[in-house]
Amino acid sequence: MVSKQPVIPASRRDVVFKWVSLVARLVIGGAIMIAGLLKIGNLQSSVNAVAAYSLPLLPTGGSLTTVVGTVMPIVEIVLGAIIVAGLFSRWTALLGGLMMIVYICLISSAWIRGLSIDCGCFSPGGFLPDTAKTKYLQDILRDVGLLICAAWVVIWPKSPISIDNWIDSANKEEA
């Protein structure tokens, strides 16, 4: 016996997808913004977290490490706020998703190389004492979830309560 799946009318599906997009946009944007806000008060910790990854392009104590560690929280705050506000949703979510891919690669690299660090995503970051346990799998899974949210918004960028929506409404009124 073959059971039929209920068919959701396109208009109802669109409404559901728009609300899911709103939630996904708030999750990815909020997470990025909060990560930046948690770092902005102590930029030296952010620089130390970047240095802990021991990347050849970003040597410990190097000026590029300092620039990345200092600028990253500001970029996260601005990008997160723009995503939350719903401005250029597809493109800003794409940038947020690319950030998640970079973070996943960096955390994976640290794990593979046997480094004992705190990723610095929502904490000061840096090297961990020998007795501390890393949370690489947890951090990667969190970032994969955020990447999925970003991908959803890239594919279905229209959502209620967004600047994009307000701009679209204003453009329709002018036409």
MISELUM-732347 format. One line per field, with one value per residue: y, x negated, z negated of N, C-alpha, C in turn. Coordinates in steps of 0.1 Angstrom, whole numbers, plus 5000, padded with zeros to 4 digits. Atoms other than C-alpha are relative to their C-alpha. Layout:
<pts>
nyy <- [Y_...]
nxx <- [X_...]
nzz <- [Z_...]
cayy <- [Y_...]
caxx <- [X_...]
cazz <- [Z_...]
cyy <- [Y_...]
cxx <- [X_...]
czz <- [Z_...]
</pts>
This chain:
<pts>
nyy <- [4988_4987_4989_4988_4989_4988_4990_4987_4990_4992_4988_5004_5004_4988_4993_5008_4998_4987_4999_5008_4991_4990_5007_5003_4987_4995_5009_4998_4987_4998_5008_4993_4987_5003_5004_4988_4992_5006_4998_4986_4994_5004_5003_5008_5014_5004_5002_5012_5011_5002_5005_5014_5009_5003_5001_4995_4986_4992_5004_4994_4987_4993_4989_5005_5006_4989_4994_5010_5002_4987_4996_5011_4997_4988_5006_5008_4992_4993_5009_5006_4990_4999_5012_4999_4989_5005_4992_5008_5013_5011_4997_5000_5014_5007_4996_5007_5014_5001_5000_5013_5009_4997_5004_5015_5004_4996_5009_5014_5000_5000_5014_5010_4997_5003_4989_5000_4986_4996_4993_4985_4995_4994_5000_4993_5008_5002_5013_5006_5008_5014_5007_4996_5007_4992_5003_4998_5006_4992_4988_5003_5003_4987_4992_5006_4996_4986_5001_5004_4988_4990_5006_4998_4986_4997_5006_4993_4987_4991_5003_4989_4992_4998_4988_5004_5000_4986_4994_5005_4993_4986_5000_5004_4989_4990_5005]
nxx <- [4992_5008_4993_5003_5004_4991_5006_4998_4999_5012_4999_5002_5014_5008_4999_5008_5014_5004_5002_5012_5011_5002_5007_5014_5007_5003_5009_5014_5005_5002_5012_5012_5001_5003_5014_5008_4998_5007_5014_5004_5005_5013_5006_5012_4996_4997_5013_5006_4993_5004_5014_5000_4998_5014_5000_5012_4997_4997_5009_4998_5007_5001_4991_4988_4992_4994_4989_4989_4994_4993_4990_4989_4988_4993_4993_4990_4989_4993_4994_4989_4989_4993_4993_4988_4991_4995_5004_5007_5000_5007_5015_5006_4999_5010_5013_5000_5003_5014_5007_4999_5009_5014_5002_5000_5013_5011_4998_5005_5015_5006_4997_5008_5014_5002_5001_4990_4996_4986_4999_4998_4987_4992_5008_5013_5008_5014_5005_4993_5009_5000_4989_4987_4996_4996_4987_5000_4988_4988_5001_4998_4985_4993_5002_4993_4986_5000_5002_4987_4992_5005_4997_4985_4997_5005_4990_4987_5004_4988_4995_4993_5008_5013_5002_4997_4986_4995_5004_4992_4987_5001_5002_4987_4991_5004_4997]
nzz <- [5000_4999_5006_4994_5009_4998_4992_5006_4990_4998_5008_5014_5001_4999_5013_5009_4996_5004_5015_5003_4996_5010_5011_4996_4999_5014_5007_4995_5003_5014_5004_4995_5008_5014_5001_4999_5012_5011_4998_4998_5013_5003_4987_5001_5000_4987_4994_5006_4995_4986_5001_5005_4989_4995_4985_4994_4995_5012_5011_5013_5002_4987_4999_4993_5011_5008_4991_4999_5013_5004_4991_5000_5008_4994_4988_5005_5005_4989_4991_5008_5001_4986_4998_5009_4994_4987_4989_4990_5008_4993_4999_5014_5005_4992_5007_5013_4997_4997_5012_5007_4993_5004_5014_5001_4995_5010_5011_4995_4999_5014_5005_4992_5004_5014_5008_5011_5000_5000_4987_5001_4994_5010_5012_4997_4991_5003_5004_5012_5008_4996_5006_4994_4988_4988_4996_4985_4993_5004_4993_4986_4998_5001_4988_4989_5002_4996_4985_4995_5001_4990_4987_4999_4997_4986_4990_5002_5007_5004_5014_5006_5009_4994_4992_4986_4998_5000_4987_4990_5001_4996_4985_4994_5001_4991_4986]
cayy <- [5000_5034_5063_5097_5126_5156_5183_5217_5245_5267_5298_5281_5266_5301_5315_5287_5291_5328_5323_5295_5320_5346_5321_5310_5346_5355_5324_5329_5366_5366_5339_5359_5392_5376_5360_5394_5412_5387_5394_5431_5439_5421_5423_5409_5377_5376_5381_5353_5330_5336_5330_5297_5282_5283_5290_5296_5328_5341_5336_5342_5378_5388_5420_5401_5380_5412_5427_5396_5392_5429_5433_5399_5409_5442_5423_5398_5424_5444_5414_5398_5430_5433_5397_5402_5434_5415_5438_5421_5388_5365_5381_5386_5351_5339_5358_5344_5309_5314_5324_5292_5272_5289_5284_5247_5243_5261_5240_5208_5218_5224_5190_5171_5188_5178_5213_5218_5251_5268_5280_5315_5316_5324_5326_5342_5313_5304_5275_5252_5237_5201_5190_5207_5189_5203_5206_5204_5181_5202_5234_5219_5206_5240_5257_5232_5240_5277_5269_5252_5283_5305_5281_5283_5321_5321_5298_5314_5350_5365_5367_5389_5417_5426_5457_5438_5434_5471_5481_5457_5472_5507_5498_5482_5513_5535_5513]
caxx <- [5000_4986_4994_4995_4976_4998_4992_4987_5000_4972_4985_4986_4951_4938_4951_4935_4902_4902_4906_4879_4857_4863_4853_4822_4812_4815_4796_4766_4765_4770_4743_4718_4726_4725_4691_4677_4693_4677_4643_4644_4638_4605_4588_4556_4574_4587_4551_4539_4567_4557_4520_4529_4539_4501_4507_4477_4493_4501_4470_4473_4464_4466_4483_4507_4519_4525_4545_4566_4572_4582_4603_4622_4645_4654_4662_4682_4703_4710_4717_4739_4759_4765_4776_4800_4814_4820_4801_4788_4798_4786_4751_4745_4757_4733_4704_4715_4715_4681_4669_4683_4664_4632_4638_4646_4614_4593_4608_4603_4567_4560_4576_4557_4524_4530_4531_4548_4566_4599_4612_4620_4654_4674_4646_4612_4596_4559_4539_4555_4537_4527_4555_4582_4602_4607_4642_4634_4662_4688_4674_4674_4710_4721_4705_4720_4754_4747_4735_4769_4787_4766_4772_4810_4810_4788_4814_4845_4835_4870_4882_4905_4891_4862_4848_4849_4886_4891_4870_4890_4923_4911_4900_4934_4952_4931_4938]
cazz <- [5000_5010_4988_5002_4986_4980_5005_4991_5013_5027_5010_4976_4982_4991_4958_4938_4957_4950_4912_4912_4931_4904_4877_4896_4903_4866_4855_4879_4875_4838_4833_4854_4836_4801_4809_4819_4789_4765_4780_4785_4748_4748_4782_4769_4761_4796_4809_4786_4799_4835_4826_4809_4842_4851_4888_4910_4925_4890_4868_4831_4823_4860_4871_4894_4864_4845_4874_4878_4841_4837_4868_4866_4837_4854_4887_4867_4850_4881_4903_4876_4871_4909_4911_4881_4897_4929_4952_4984_4967_4994_4997_4960_4952_4979_4961_4928_4943_4957_4923_4908_4935_4926_4888_4894_4914_4888_4859_4879_4886_4849_4841_4868_4857_4821_4808_4774_4779_4772_4806_4793_4809_4778_4753_4749_4768_4768_4755_4730_4700_4704_4681_4701_4727_4762_4776_4813_4823_4804_4820_4855_4851_4839_4869_4893_4878_4883_4919_4925_4913_4936_4965_4959_4960_4992_5009_4994_4985_4982_4946_4926_4904_4926_4942_4975_4971_4963_4994_5016_5003_5009_5045_5052_5040_5063_5094]
cyy <- [5012_5011_5013_5011_5012_5011_5013_5010_5009_5013_4998_4996_5013_5007_4993_5002_5014_5001_4991_5009_5011_4994_4997_5013_5005_4991_5003_5014_5003_4993_5008_5013_4997_4996_5012_5009_4994_5002_5015_5007_4997_4996_4992_4985_4995_4998_4987_4988_4998_4994_4985_4990_4996_4998_5007_5015_5010_4996_5007_5013_5008_5011_4995_4993_5011_5007_4991_4999_5013_5003_4990_5003_5011_4995_4991_5008_5007_4990_4993_5009_5002_4988_5001_5010_4995_5009_4992_4986_4989_5001_5000_4987_4992_5003_4993_4985_4997_5001_4987_4989_5002_4996_4985_4995_5003_4991_4986_4999_4999_4986_4990_5002_4997_5012_4999_5015_5002_5008_5015_5005_5008_5001_5007_4992_4999_4986_4996_4993_4985_4992_5003_4992_5009_4997_5002_4995_5009_5013_4999_4998_5013_5009_4994_5004_5015_5001_4996_5011_5010_4995_5002_5014_5003_4994_5007_5013_5008_4995_5013_5008_5001_5013_4997_5001_5014_5007_4995_5006_5014_5001_4997_5012_5011_4996_5002]
cxx <- [4991_5008_4995_4996_5010_4993_5003_5001_4988_5001_4997_4985_4991_5000_4991_4985_4995_4997_4988_4988_4997_4992_4985_4992_4997_4990_4986_4995_4998_4988_4987_4998_4996_4985_4991_5002_4992_4985_4996_4995_4986_4993_4987_5003_5003_4987_4994_5008_4996_4986_5000_5002_4986_5000_4988_5002_5002_4991_5003_4992_4999_5011_5013_5010_5007_5011_5012_5008_5008_5012_5012_5012_5008_5008_5012_5012_5007_5007_5012_5012_5007_5008_5013_5010_5006_4997_4991_4999_4992_4985_4994_5001_4989_4986_5000_4997_4986_4991_5001_4991_4986_4998_5000_4987_4989_5001_4996_4985_4994_5002_4991_4985_4997_4998_5011_5004_5015_5002_5001_5012_5009_4993_4987_4991_4985_4997_5007_4989_5001_5011_5014_5003_5005_5015_5002_5012_5012_4999_5002_5015_5008_4998_5006_5015_5002_4998_5013_5009_4997_5004_5015_5003_4994_5010_5013_4998_5012_5005_5007_4990_4986_4999_5002_5015_5006_4996_5009_5014_4999_4998_5013_5010_4996_5004_5014]
czz <- [5000_4994_5007_4990_5002_5008_4994_5011_5001_4992_4985_4997_5000_4986_4989_5003_4996_4985_4996_5004_4989_4988_5003_5001_4986_4993_5005_4997_4986_4995_5004_4992_4986_4999_5001_4987_4988_5001_5000_4987_4997_5013_4999_4999_5014_5008_4996_5006_5015_5000_4996_5011_5007_5015_5006_5005_4988_4988_4987_4999_5013_5001_5007_4990_4992_5007_5000_4987_4995_5009_5000_4991_5006_5013_4995_4995_5011_5009_4993_4999_5014_5003_4992_5005_5013_5012_5009_4995_5007_5000_4986_4994_5007_4993_4987_5001_5003_4988_4992_5007_4996_4985_4999_5005_4990_4987_5003_5001_4987_4995_5006_4995_4985_4991_4989_4998_4998_5013_4999_5006_4991_4987_5004_5010_4995_4996_4988_4991_5003_4994_5006_5012_5011_5003_5015_5007_4997_5008_5015_5003_4999_5012_5012_4999_5004_5015_5007_5000_5011_5014_5003_5004_5014_5010_4999_4992_4995_4987_4995_4991_5004_5007_5015_5003_5001_5013_5011_5000_5005_5015_5007_5000_5010_5015_5004]
</pts>
